[in-house]
Amino acid sequence: MSESLPRTERQNPLTRDIDTWPVRKILEVMNAEDHRVASAVALEIPNIVKATKMVAEAVMSGKRVLYVGSGTSGRIGVLDAAEWQPTFGIGPGVIDAVIAGGSEAMWMAVEGQEDREDAGRQAVKERNIGPGDVVVGIAAGGRTPFTLGALQEARSRGASTVAIVGDPSGPVSSFAHVVISPDVGPEVIAGSTRLKNGTAQKMVLNMISTAAMILLGRTYSNLMAGASPSNTKLSRRARLILSEATAAPMEKVEDALENAEGDVPVALISLLTGASAEEARAKLRESKGSIRRAIELARQGRTPSPGTVPTLGEQTGAGTASLTPCALPGKGNAPRDNRSSSENAGGTNAGAPDRSSIPPLEFARPEEVGLDPVALERAFDVVREAVGNSEGEIPGAVCAVVHRGRVVGPRAFGLAVRTPVRIPVTPSTVFDLASLTKVVATLPSILVLMEMGKLRLDDKVALFLPDLGANGKESITIRHLLTHTSGLPAHVKFYEMGLDRAGIVRTICEMEASSPGEHVVYSDLGFIILGEIVERVTGKRLDEFARENIWRPLGMNDTCFFPGESSRHRIAATEYRADLKKLMWGEVHDENAYAMGGIAGHAGLFSTITDLARYALMWLGEGEFGPVRVLSRNTVRLATKEHVNKEDRRGLGWALKSRAFSSGGDLLSDASYGHTGFTGTSLWCDPETQTAIILLTNRVHAGRGGTAIIELRPRFANAVAAAIGLRNRSNLC
C-alpha cells in the first residue's frame, strides 16, 4: 500500500492476519487501539478551543453553523446537529447539517455523490451561507470532493471554516481557518474510517457543541438547563434538573414550568429569583440566552446598556481562561512560603518572548522518523500493561518518544486520580516531577549562571554561603554538589523537625560532611543548597530565574512549582499524607520541599509530557530548540560527559548509563544520560541516536510500596531502543 495514501487508509501493521485471531484477541487489540483516540484528541485541544469560540460567536451573533460531510463523517455531523435543539434549546435554523447524497445517505451509501465538488458548493449556496456563519467540514481522509467544494464556496462567501480531518495533508485543510486533525493512527481494518477516526470526529464535535453551549450560557452549573421538554423523557428530565438546581419541592417546580409554558430556563430563573415568567423571559432576552447572566440580572434588578452584547467571558465567568495551570505562588497551595512572586508562574505575558520565536512541537508517526511501528507499539504496550486497570501499583501513566527532532505519542493510560474522584490521564496531565526538578530547574539554572560568568564549577560553595564553610565542608564545590560527591547525607527528615526554608538551609550549613569528592552519595541536600545559591547570586527565586531563562524561551508554559487550584482536573494526585490529613493533589509530594514552601532545588516542580519533550529536544539539540538557544553547545557537552565513575557514573546533575542497573535500560548508548523522580517520573536522552524516552506516572498515588516502577522504566526504555533503526523489518506498506 503506497505511503501517498491518507494516513487514515494505511494498513495497520499491528493487526496483520487479524482474520486468523480468536475473537477475544480481536476485541482486546481493538480496545487497545481505541485508547489512542482520547490522547490524539487531547493534543488538538488548542485548535478545538478556536473552533468552539468561532461557533459560539456565530450563534451569539444570530448567525448559523453548518456541518458538511459524506458517508460516516456526514452521518456524525447530522447526528451532532440534531442534538442542539432538544439538548440546549437552540431554535430551528441556527444549526444545520448536509450529507452528500441527502437524507437517503443516512441509511445507505449513495454512490458518486461524495465525489462531486459542485454538489458541495451548491449545498452552501442554497443555504445562503455568508459572513459570520461557520461551516464545519468533516472528512476522515481530508480529501472528500463534496466537503472540499463546500469549504471552498464558504470561504469565497466570507464564512469562517473549520476542517475536522484524520489527515491534515489533504486539500480540505487548505480551505479551513481552523484545522482539527487527531492522529489516531491507521484503523484496525484498513479502509474503515468509521472506527477510530469516526470516534475521534464524534468526540471533537461533542466537545465543540457542548463547550459552545456552555460559553453561551445554555447550561446552569453542570445541569442541562436549556433543554426543551418535547417528550415524556425530556419532560421528566427537565423537572429533575429544576429540582436539583433550585432545591424546590416538585409541586413548586410544576407550577413554575406551567407558568413558563414549558420553558425550562424561564422556569429556572423564576424559581431562583422570584421573578415572574414574563420578567424572567425578558431577562433571558437581555442576556442573549445566557441563563446564569439572566439570573444575575433578575437578582440585581439591573439591565445592560442598550445595544450591549455580553462577551463570552462575561456570560459565563469562564471560557476564555488559559490552559496554562501555573498559578501565583502563595495562592491556595503554597504551604509555608509567604514571599511574593513578581509574576504568574506561567500564565502571564509580562517579559515573554515573541511567541512567533517559540518553535512548535512537531509530532510524527513512527515510520516518519525511522522507528519500527510494531516494535514501538510493543513499547507503549509495556506501559499500558503495567497500568492495567489502574488499581495496581501504577494508577496512571503517559509516555512519549522523541526521535530525530519529533515526538511520537504521547500515549496515556489509566487514572491521574483514582480517589476521591476518578480522573483519566491525558497528554495534558500535569505531574509532580519530584527529583526531575534537579535537572529541569536547578541544573540548567546553575549552568546559565556559569555561562553568565557568575560562578565556576570549582568555586567553593562557602563563597556563596559562608556559613557552610565549616565542619568538614570547607572544600565542597559546586561541582561536588552537581555530581553528588559533596559528602553530604542523602536525606534528612527536616520536616519532622518543624523547620522552614531558612531553618533547613541553616541546618545543612551546620552539619558535618565526610570526604568531599571520594564517594557518590545521591543527595537531596546538595541540590537544596544549589537552589539557594541561585537565589543568592541572582536575587531571584529558583522558579523565577528558571522561568525567565529556560522554561519560557522554550515554550514550557505548563512547567512551574505551583499549579493552580483551578487546574486540579489536569493534575495527577500523589500520596495521602497522614500527618497533614490530606491527599497531595497539586501540592508538592516531597515533605522537605513542602516545608520549604513548595520551591526547592531538589523537588517541587510540576510539568507535562509535552513540556518535557521540548526540554529534551533542547538537550538533544546541544542547547538549542529551533531558533531558541538556552545553553551553549560546550555547556551541554560538559554537563553530559562523565565527571565521576565511582559508585555511579555521573555527569553534572544527570545520571549516566550505569555498567550495572540503569533506569534507562540496557540498550541505550554509553553516551545516554537521564534522571528519575520518586513520584514515578523519568527522562532519558541518547545523543547518539537523537532519542529521548519520557515516562510520567503517579505511582505514589497507590502508596510507596512495590517495585513496579523500578521494573517498568528499564523495560520501557529497552523496548523503545529496540524500535530504533528497525523499520525495514516491518515490511510496512
C-alpha positions in Angstrom: 0.0 0.0 0.0 1.5 3.3 -1.0 2.7 5.9 1.6 0.9 8.5 -0.6 -2.4 7.3 0.8 -4.0 9.3 3.6 -2.9 8.1 7.0 -6.4 7.1 7.7 -6.3 4.5 5.0 -3.0 2.9 5.5 -2.7 -0.7 6.7 -2.1 -1.2 10.4 1.0 -3.4 10.9 -0.3 -4.4 14.4 -3.3 -6.2 13.0 -1.9 -8.2 10.2 -3.7 -11.6 10.0 -6.4 -10.4 12.3 -8.8 -12.6 10.5 -7.0 -15.6 12.0 -7.2 -14.4 15.6 -9.7 -15.6 18.3 -12.4 -13.1 19.0 -11.1 -12.2 22.4 -7.8 -11.1 20.9 -9.5 -9.1 18.2 -11.5 -7.2 20.8 -8.6 -6.7 23.1 -6.5 -5.2 20.3 -9.4 -3.0 19.1 -9.8 -1.7 22.7 -6.1 -1.0 23.0 -6.2 0.9 19.7 -9.3 2.9 20.9 -7.2 4.1 23.8 -5.3 6.2 21.3 -8.3 8.3 20.5 -8.6 10.4 23.6 -4.9 11.1 23.6 -4.9 12.2 20.0 -7.9 14.4 20.6 -6.3 16.0 23.7 -3.4 17.2 21.6 -5.8 19.1 19.4 -7.4 21.0 22.2 -5.8 24.3 21.2 -7.4 24.1 17.8 -10.7 22.8 19.3 -10.7 26.0 21.5 -10.5 28.2 18.4 -13.3 26.3 16.7 -15.5 26.4 19.8 -15.2 30.1 20.2 -15.9 30.6 16.5 -19.1 28.5 16.7 -20.2 30.3 19.9 -19.6 33.7 18.4 -21.7 32.8 15.4 -24.6 31.6 17.4 -24.5 34.5 19.8 -24.5 36.9 16.9 -27.5 35.3 15.3 -25.5 33.6 12.6 -25.6 29.9 11.5 -23.4 26.8 11.8 -23.4 24.2 9.0 -21.9 20.8 9.2 -20.8 19.2 5.9 -19.6 15.7 5.2 -20.1 12.4 3.4 -20.5 8.8 4.5 -19.6 8.2 8.1 -18.4 11.7 8.6 -21.6 13.2 7.2 -23.7 11.0 9.5 -21.7 12.0 12.5 -22.3 15.7 11.6 -26.1 15.2 11.1 -26.2 13.4 14.5 -24.5 16.2 16.4 -26.6 18.9 14.6 -29.8 17.1 15.6 -28.8 17.3 19.3 -28.6 21.0 19.6 -32.3 21.8 19.8 -33.5 19.1 22.3 -30.3 19.3 24.4 -29.7 23.0 24.6 -33.0 24.6 23.3 -31.4 26.2 20.3 -34.1 27.2 17.9 -34.5 25.9 14.3 -32.4 27.4 11.5 -29.3 28.0 13.7 -27.6 24.6 13.3 -27.9 22.7 10.1 -26.1 19.7 8.5 -25.8 18.4 5.0 -24.6 15.0 3.9 -23.6 14.1 0.4 -26.5 12.3 -1.2 -29.1 13.8 1.0 -31.2 12.1 3.7 -31.1 8.8 1.8 -27.3 8.7 2.5 -28.1 8.4 6.3 -29.2 4.8 5.7 -27.2 3.6 2.8 -24.3 4.6 0.5 -25.3 6.9 -2.3 -22.6 6.2 -4.8 -20.8 9.1 -6.5 -22.3 11.9 -4.5 -19.2 12.4 -2.3 -17.1 12.9 -5.4 -18.9 16.0 -6.6 -17.3 19.3 -5.6 -20.1 21.1 -7.4 -22.7 19.5 -5.1 -20.8 20.7 -2.0 -20.7 24.2 -3.4 -24.4 24.1 -4.3 -25.3 23.0 -0.8 -23.6 26.1 0.6 -25.2 28.4 -2.0 -28.7 27.0 -1.3 -28.3 27.9 2.4 -27.1 31.4 1.5 -24.1 31.0 3.8 -22.2 34.3 4.3 -20.0 36.4 6.6 -20.4 35.5 10.3 -21.6 32.0 9.5 -19.4 28.9 10.3 -19.1 25.9 8.0 -17.5 22.8 9.6 -16.2 20.3 7.0 -15.8 16.7 8.3 -13.7 14.3 6.2 -11.7 11.4 7.6 -9.1 11.4 4.8 -9.2 15.1 4.3 -9.8 14.7 0.5 -13.5 14.3 0.0 -14.5 16.5 -3.0 -18.0 17.2 -1.7 -16.6 18.6 1.6 -13.8 20.4 -0.3 -16.3 22.1 -2.6 -18.4 23.2 0.4 -15.5 24.8 2.2 -14.2 26.5 -1.0 -17.6 28.1 -1.5 -18.0 29.0 2.1 -14.6 30.8 2.1 -15.4 32.6 -1.0 -18.6 33.9 0.6 -16.7 35.2 3.7 -17.8 32.5 6.1 -15.5 31.0 8.8 -14.4 27.5 8.1 -13.3 24.5 10.2 -11.9 21.2 9.0 -12.1 18.1 11.2 -9.9 15.6 9.3 -7.9 12.5 10.0 -5.1 13.6 7.7 -4.3 17.3 7.5 -2.2 17.0 4.3 -5.4 16.7 2.1 -6.9 19.6 0.2 -9.8 20.1 2.6 -7.5 21.5 5.2 -6.2 24.2 2.8 -9.6 25.9 2.8 -10.1 25.9 6.6 -9.4 28.7 9.0 -9.0 26.1 11.8 -7.8 22.5 11.2 -8.5 19.9 13.8 -6.7 16.6 13.0 -6.4 14.0 15.7 -3.8 11.4 14.6 -5.3 8.1 15.9 -3.1 6.0 13.6 -4.2 3.5 11.0 -7.5 1.7 11.6 -7.7 -1.8 12.8 -9.2 -2.7 9.4 -7.8 -0.6 6.6 -10.5 1.3 4.7 -13.0 1.5 7.5 -12.7 5.0 8.9 -15.9 4.6 11.0 -13.6 3.1 13.7 -11.0 5.2 15.5 -11.3 8.2 13.1 -15.1 8.2 13.4 -14.8 8.0 17.2 -12.4 11.0 17.2 -14.7 13.0 14.9 -17.6 12.4 17.2 -15.6 13.4 20.3 -14.4 16.6 18.7 -18.0 17.6 17.6 -19.3 16.7 21.1 -16.6 19.0 22.6 -17.3 21.9 20.2 -21.1 21.8 20.5 -21.2 21.2 24.3 -18.5 23.8 25.1 -20.1 26.3 22.8 -23.4 26.0 24.6 -21.7 26.3 28.0 -20.0 29.5 26.7 -23.3 30.8 25.6 -24.9 30.1 29.0 -27.3 27.4 27.9 -26.4 25.4 31.0 -26.7 26.2 34.6 -23.6 24.9 36.5 -23.3 21.4 35.1 -27.1 21.0 34.5 -28.6 20.9 31.1 -31.0 23.7 31.9 -31.6 24.8 28.3 -33.2 21.5 27.4 -36.5 21.6 25.5 -39.0 19.1 27.2 -40.6 17.9 23.9 -41.4 14.4 25.1 -42.1 12.4 28.2 -38.5 11.5 28.9 -37.3 15.1 28.4 -40.2 16.5 30.5 -39.2 14.2 33.4 -35.6 15.2 33.0 -36.5 18.9 32.9 -38.3 18.6 36.2 -35.4 16.7 37.8 -33.0 19.4 36.6 -35.1 22.2 38.0 -35.5 20.4 41.3 -31.7 19.7 41.5 -30.8 23.3 40.6 -33.2 25.0 43.0 -33.9 22.5 45.8 -37.5 23.5 45.3 -40.3 20.9 46.0 -41.7 19.2 42.9 -45.0 21.0 43.4 -43.3 24.3 43.0 -41.4 23.1 40.1 -44.6 22.0 38.3 -46.1 25.4 38.9 -43.1 27.3 37.6 -43.0 25.1 34.5 -46.7 25.7 33.9 -46.3 29.5 34.3 -43.3 29.4 31.9 -45.3 27.4 29.4 -42.8 24.6 29.5 -39.7 26.9 29.0 -37.1 25.4 31.3 -34.7 28.3 31.5 -37.6 30.7 32.3 -38.9 28.4 35.0 -35.4 28.1 36.5 -34.9 31.9 36.6 -38.3 32.3 38.2 -37.6 29.7 40.9 -34.2 31.1 41.8 -35.1 34.8 41.8 -38.8 35.1 42.3 -39.3 36.9 39.0 -42.5 36.3 37.1 -42.3 34.2 33.9 -42.6 37.4 31.9 -39.8 39.1 33.8 -37.6 36.0 33.5 -38.2 35.8 29.8 -37.3 39.5 29.4 -34.0 39.0 31.4 -33.2 36.0 29.2 -33.6 38.0 26.1 -31.4 40.8 27.5 -28.7 38.3 28.4 -28.7 36.9 24.8 -29.9 33.5 26.2 -27.3 33.1 29.0 -29.2 31.5 31.9 -26.7 32.5 34.6 -26.4 36.1 33.3 -30.2 36.3 33.3 -30.4 35.1 36.9 -27.8 37.8 37.9 -29.8 40.5 36.1 -33.1 39.4 37.7 -31.5 39.3 41.2 -29.7 42.7 40.8 -32.7 44.4 39.1 -30.4 45.9 36.5 -30.2 45.7 32.8 -27.3 46.1 30.4 -26.9 49.3 28.4 -28.9 49.4 25.2 -27.1 47.6 22.4 -24.6 45.9 24.7 -23.9 42.3 23.9 -22.1 40.4 26.8 -18.8 38.8 25.8 -18.4 35.0 26.1 -16.2 35.5 29.2 -18.8 37.9 30.8 -21.6 35.5 30.2 -20.1 32.5 31.9 -17.3 33.8 34.1 -15.1 31.4 32.2 -14.4 30.2 28.7 -11.5 32.5 27.9 -9.1 31.3 30.6 -5.7 30.0 29.5 -5.0 26.3 29.6 -1.8 27.0 31.5 -2.2 25.6 35.0 0.6 27.5 36.8 -0.7 29.9 39.5 0.7 32.6 41.6 2.8 31.2 44.4 1.2 31.7 47.8 -2.4 31.2 46.4 -4.1 28.0 47.6 -1.2 25.7 47.7 2.0 27.4 48.6 2.1 25.9 52.1 4.5 28.0 54.1 6.5 30.4 51.9 4.8 33.8 52.0 7.2 35.7 49.9 5.5 37.3 46.9 6.2 36.4 43.3 6.8 39.2 40.7 4.6 37.5 38.2 2.5 34.5 37.4 4.3 31.2 37.3 3.4 30.5 33.8 0.3 32.4 32.7 1.4 35.9 32.1 2.9 37.5 29.1 5.0 40.0 31.0 8.5 39.9 29.7 7.7 36.9 27.5 9.5 36.5 24.2 7.7 37.0 20.9 5.5 33.9 20.6 6.5 33.7 16.9 10.0 32.8 18.1 8.9 29.8 20.1 9.1 26.8 17.9 6.1 24.4 17.7 6.4 20.9 18.9 6.4 18.6 15.9 4.7 15.2 16.1 5.2 12.2 13.8 4.2 8.6 13.2 7.0 6.1 14.0 7.8 5.3 10.4 8.2 9.0 9.5 11.2 9.2 11.8 12.7 5.8 11.1 11.2 3.9 14.0 9.6 0.5 13.7 5.9 1.0 14.4 5.3 -2.6 15.6 8.3 -2.5 18.0 7.3 0.9 19.3 3.7 -0.1 19.8 5.1 -3.0 21.8 7.0 -0.5 23.9 3.8 1.5 24.6 2.1 -1.7 25.5 4.7 -2.3 28.2 3.4 0.8 29.9 -0.2 0.1 29.2 0.1 -3.4 30.7 1.9 -2.0 33.8 -1.0 0.4 34.4 -3.6 -2.3 33.8 -6.9 -1.5 35.3 -5.4 1.4 37.3 -5.9 -0.4 40.6 -2.4 -1.7 41.0 0.9 0.0 41.8 0.8 2.4 38.9 -2.6 4.2 38.7 -1.8 6.1 35.5 1.0 6.9 33.1 1.7 9.0 30.0 4.7 8.2 27.8 6.3 9.6 24.6 9.4 9.1 22.5 11.4 11.9 20.9 13.4 10.9 17.9 15.2 12.9 15.2 13.6 16.1 16.4 10.0 15.0 16.5 7.6 13.5 19.1 6.0 10.1 18.7 3.0 9.8 21.0 2.1 10.8 23.7 0.2 7.7 24.8 -1.9 8.0 28.0 -3.2 5.2 30.2 -5.1 4.9 33.4 -6.1 7.4 36.0 -4.5 10.6 37.1 -6.7 10.5 40.2 -8.4 7.4 41.5 -9.6 8.8 44.8 -11.6 10.8 45.9 -12.7 11.0 42.2 -11.6 9.2 39.1 -9.9 11.3 36.5 -8.2 9.8 33.5 -4.6 10.6 32.4 -4.3 12.6 29.2 -1.3 14.1 27.4 -2.1 17.4 29.1 -2.0 15.9 32.6 0.4 17.8 35.0 2.6 15.6 37.1 4.7 16.2 40.2 8.2 15.6 38.8 9.8 15.1 42.2 13.6 14.8 41.6 13.4 15.6 37.9 13.3 19.1 39.4 17.1 18.7 39.9 17.7 18.5 36.1 14.8 20.6 34.8 15.1 23.6 37.1 18.3 23.6 39.3 20.9 22.2 36.9 20.1 24.4 33.9 19.9 27.5 36.2 23.4 26.8 37.6 24.7 26.2 34.0 23.2 29.5 32.8 24.8 31.3 35.8 28.1 29.7 34.8 27.7 31.0 31.2 26.9 34.5 32.6 30.2 34.4 34.4 28.6 34.4 37.8 30.2 31.3 39.1 32.6 28.4 38.3 32.1 24.7 38.8 35.1 24.6 41.2 34.1 27.6 43.2 33.8 26.7 46.9 30.2 26.7 48.0 31.2 28.7 51.0 31.9 31.6 48.7 28.1 32.0 48.3 27.0 30.5 51.6 29.8 31.4 54.1 28.0 29.5 57.0 28.5 26.3 55.1 32.3 26.5 55.2 32.7 24.6 58.5 32.6 21.0 59.9 34.4 19.4 57.0 32.5 21.2 54.3 35.1 23.9 53.6 36.3 22.2 50.4 32.9 21.4 48.9 32.5 22.9 45.4 29.6 23.4 43.1 30.9 20.5 41.0 30.7 18.3 44.1 27.1 19.2 44.6 26.2 18.6 41.0 27.9 15.2 40.9 26.6 14.1 44.3 30.1 13.8 45.7 29.9 16.5 48.4 29.9 14.2 51.4 26.5 15.5 52.5 24.0 12.8 53.5 21.4 11.6 51.1 18.3 12.7 53.0 17.3 14.2 56.3 13.7 14.5 57.5 13.8 18.2 58.2 10.0 18.4 58.0 9.8 16.3 61.2 11.9 18.9 62.9 9.4 21.7 62.1 11.9 23.6 60.1 11.1 26.1 57.4 13.2 27.1 54.4 15.7 29.2 56.3 15.9 26.6 59.1 16.6 23.8 56.6 19.4 25.7 54.9 20.9 26.7 58.3 20.8 23.1 59.5 22.6 21.9 56.4 25.3 24.6 56.9 25.8 23.4 60.4 26.0 19.7 59.8 29.2 17.7 59.2 30.3 16.2 55.8 32.8 13.5 55.2 35.5 13.4 52.5 34.1 15.5 49.7 34.9 14.1 46.2 35.6 10.5 47.4 32.1 8.8 47.1 28.9 9.2 45.2 26.0 9.6 47.6 22.9 10.8 45.8 21.9 13.8 48.0 18.8 16.0 48.1 20.7 18.3 50.4 23.2 19.2 47.8 20.5 20.4 45.4 18.7 22.3 48.2 22.0 24.2 48.6 22.2 24.7 44.8 18.8 26.2 44.7 19.8 28.6 47.5 22.9 29.6 45.5 20.7 30.6 42.5 18.8 32.9 44.8 21.8 34.4 46.5 23.6 35.1 43.2 20.6 36.4 41.3 18.3 37.9 43.9 15.5 35.9 42.3 13.9 32.7 43.5 14.8 29.5 41.6 11.3 29.4 40.0 11.6 32.9 38.7 15.1 32.5 37.3 14.4 29.2 35.6 11.1 30.5 34.2 12.8 33.5 32.6 15.9 31.8 31.3 14.8 28.3 30.5 11.1 27.4 30.5 9.5 30.5 28.9 12.0 30.7 26.0 11.3 27.0 25.3 7.5 27.4 25.4 7.3 25.3 28.5 4.1 27.0 29.7 2.9 24.2 31.9 6.1 23.9 33.9 6.0 25.6 37.4 6.2 25.0 41.1 2.6 26.0 41.8 -0.1 24.5 39.6 -3.3 26.4 40.4 -6.3 25.1 42.4 -8.5 25.8 39.3 -6.4 23.3 37.3 -6.9 20.3 39.5 -8.7 18.5 36.7 -5.4 18.4 34.9 -3.2 17.4 37.8 -2.2 13.9 38.8 -2.7 13.2 42.5 0.1 11.8 44.6 0.1 10.4 48.1 -2.1 10.8 51.1 -0.2 12.5 53.9 -1.5 11.3 57.2 0.4 14.0 59.1 -1.5 16.7 57.1 -4.6 14.6 56.9 -5.0 15.3 53.1 -4.2 14.0 49.7 -1.4 15.8 48.0 -3.0 16.9 44.8 -1.5 19.9 43.1 0.8 20.4 46.1 4.4 19.1 46.2 4.7 15.5 47.4 8.2 15.8 48.8 7.9 16.6 52.5 11.0 18.7 52.7 10.1 20.7 49.6 6.6 21.3 51.1 8.3 22.5 54.4 10.3 24.9 52.2 7.2 26.5 50.8 7.0 24.4 47.7 10.0 25.8 45.9 13.3 23.8 46.4 16.3 22.8 44.3 15.7 19.1 44.8 11.9 18.7 44.3 8.6 20.6 43.8 8.4 21.1 40.0 5.3 20.2 38.1 5.1 19.7 34.3 3.6 17.8 31.4 5.0 15.4 28.9 4.9 17.8 26.0 6.8 20.4 28.0 9.4 17.8 28.9 9.6 16.8 25.2 10.6 20.5 24.5 13.2 20.3 27.2 14.6 17.0 25.9 14.8 18.4 22.4 16.9 21.3 23.7 19.4 18.9 25.3 19.5 16.7 22.2 20.0 19.9 20.2 23.0 20.7 22.3 21.3 23.6 23.9 19.1 24.7 21.0 15.5 24.1 20.2 14.6 25.5 16.8 15.6 29.2 16.8 15.9 29.3 20.6 19.2 28.7 22.3 19.2 28.2 26.1 22.6 26.7 26.7 25.8 26.7 24.6 26.9 23.6 22.8 30.0 23.4 25.1 27.9 23.7 28.2 25.7 20.8 27.2 28.7 18.6 26.3 30.3 19.4 29.6 27.2 18.6 31.6 26.6 15.3 29.9 30.1 13.9 29.9 31.4 11.7 32.7 32.7 13.6 35.7 32.6 10.8 38.2 32.9 7.0 37.9 32.7 5.6 41.4 29.6 4.0 42.9 27.7 5.6 39.9 28.7 7.3 36.7 27.7 10.9 36.9 27.6 13.9 34.7 26.6 17.3 36.0 23.2 16.7 37.6 22.5 13.9 35.1 23.0 10.2 35.8 24.9 8.4 33.1 24.2 4.9 31.9 25.5 2.5 34.6 27.5 -0.6 33.9 25.2 -2.3 36.3 21.5 -1.4 36.8 20.2 1.6 34.9 16.7 3.0 34.8 17.4 3.8 31.2 17.7 0.1 30.4 20.3 -1.9 28.6 20.2 -0.8 25.0 20.8 2.9 25.1 24.3 4.0 24.2 27.0 4.7 26.8 26.6 8.4 26.0 23.0 8.4 27.3 22.0 10.4 30.3 18.9 10.7 32.4 17.1 11.1 35.7 14.2 9.8 37.7 11.7 11.1 40.2 10.3 9.4 43.3 6.7 10.0 42.3 7.3 7.8 39.2 8.8 10.0 36.6 11.8 9.6 34.3 13.6 11.2 31.4 16.4 9.6 29.4 18.3 11.1 26.4 20.6 9.3 24.0 22.5 11.8 21.8 23.9 9.0 19.6 20.5 8.1 18.3 18.9 11.5 18.9 16.3 9.8 21.1 14.6 10.8 24.3 12.4 8.5 26.4 9.9 10.2 28.7 7.7 8.4 31.2 5.5 10.1 33.8 3.5 8.2 36.3 1.8 8.9 39.6 2.9 5.7 41.3 2.9 7.1 44.8 -0.9 7.7 44.5 -1.0 4.0 45.2 1.5 4.2 48.1 5.3 4.0 48.3 5.5 0.2 48.4 6.1 -2.1 45.4 8.7 -2.3 42.7 6.6 -2.0 39.6 8.1 1.4 38.6 11.7 0.1 39.1 10.9 -2.7 36.7 8.9 -0.6 34.2 11.4 2.1 33.5 14.2 0.0 32.0 11.8 -2.4 30.3 10.1 0.5 28.5 13.4 2.0 27.6 14.7 -1.3 26.2 11.5 -1.7 24.1 11.9 1.8 22.7 15.5 1.3 21.9 14.6 -1.9 20.1 12.4 0.1 17.7 15.3 2.4 16.6 16.5 1.6 13.1 14.3 -1.4 12.6 11.8 0.0 10.1 12.8 -2.4 7.3 11.9 -5.4 9.4 8.2 -4.4 9.5 7.6 -4.7 5.7 5.4 -1.6 6.0 3.0 -0.8 3.2 
